[in-house]
Amino acid sequence: MSSTRAPEPLGGISMAIRSPLADSRELAAVSGALYPVLTLLVRLPQTMVPLGVLTTVALISGSPALGTLCAGAVTLGSALCGLAMGAAASWRGRQAGLALLTLANPVAVWWLVRLLPGASAAPDADAARLALPCLLAGLVLPQMGVVCRLRWWSLLERDSRPDLFDTALRHESVMDSLATVLAAAITGLVVVTLGPAAVLALAAALTLAGTTVFLLHCSARLPRRALHFRDPVPPGLTRAARRRRRRTTQLRLLPVVGMGALGALLGSILGAVVVFATSVDAVVSVSWLYAVTGLTSAGAAVLASARTEELRLWNRWVGASAAAVLASMLLTLPDDSVGMVLVLAMVGLTTGPSLVAVYEIARLVAPSSRVTALTTVMTAAMSVGLTVGLVLSGWFGESWGYRSAALVPVGSAALLLASALGFVHRWRRTALDDA
């Protein structure tokens, strides 16, 4: 990558401050002023529902393991929902399917709200009873991040602006981070004022309102590009061609692994926070503590979204993941809330740039017709990783204490770094036209 732009007085810092604002203005000129804001609002329930379930169950049962298991079931269901929505992107009845999910979500949440108060301190007895409703709540929770990325293709193709697709990908990555911190802050406020069950009711209302506006938006009538999750295999491939295809497939798989590791890191951090809050009898503060990570992550993601060609995407990924390993090691140190806030702020500074870098790498390793499909799989992998990280950290914490739970983020960050290094190794051995 090379740049022909003249150097600016404040260098990369000046560019980082202006670039996200310039991106929003460019995209708003194509989609209208409402749509970029809508892409943030419709993402809020995706974080609020797992957090609400986690806080409710942990408060009622006093069991971090049961709380993380229920929240993990929600995120697993949402991963399956996201893959299904991506596969149905080009179907004629896709809008009706989204409307059906929108109507089914409040019903599933109502069922969940009725069941959760019966959670006891016996995780084995309640796990089977609560896992299915939580999984169902995730299955009917519309994954609007997938829908937003698909909708950008339609908007940009309508106005013949495919050059803005990279800008749209950066915007979506920043919205993912901003939605996390905003949803966590709203969850914390509602838990303190109205109780944890009110979070689920608010999330259902936001889902109903947000997806309704999304369905009525003018872009809903535009043609949708079909997602192709696998390349067609031409007949008569030579051995060299098959080897090139295998290397390209491996290259595309590594961002998926990296996104799964990033999800595991975020999930295990949340699980460790729950164990920590339970140990100090402050479960209601879980959302506030997690919001600290989201806040610094969102700020770092905004800065990382700048078009700084001087630092290549894979270098950002390696650097951010290496920093994540070091920062996650500090999670074993805090003994009070102040120390935990400081450590979570440091960890958040590493997750935002990783999120932006891995999503942007998708456009390097896949042709334009495959980028949206790849990012859909990456989003699902992140949800699966979130589930694994949540469950493992909650179980470790309940079985062996907080220090054991805090080791799970370290392992997740190490996997994130390994996938980044593996990508660099594979990238150098794969021709650009192969990807």
Disulfide bonds with the S-S distance in Angstrom:
none
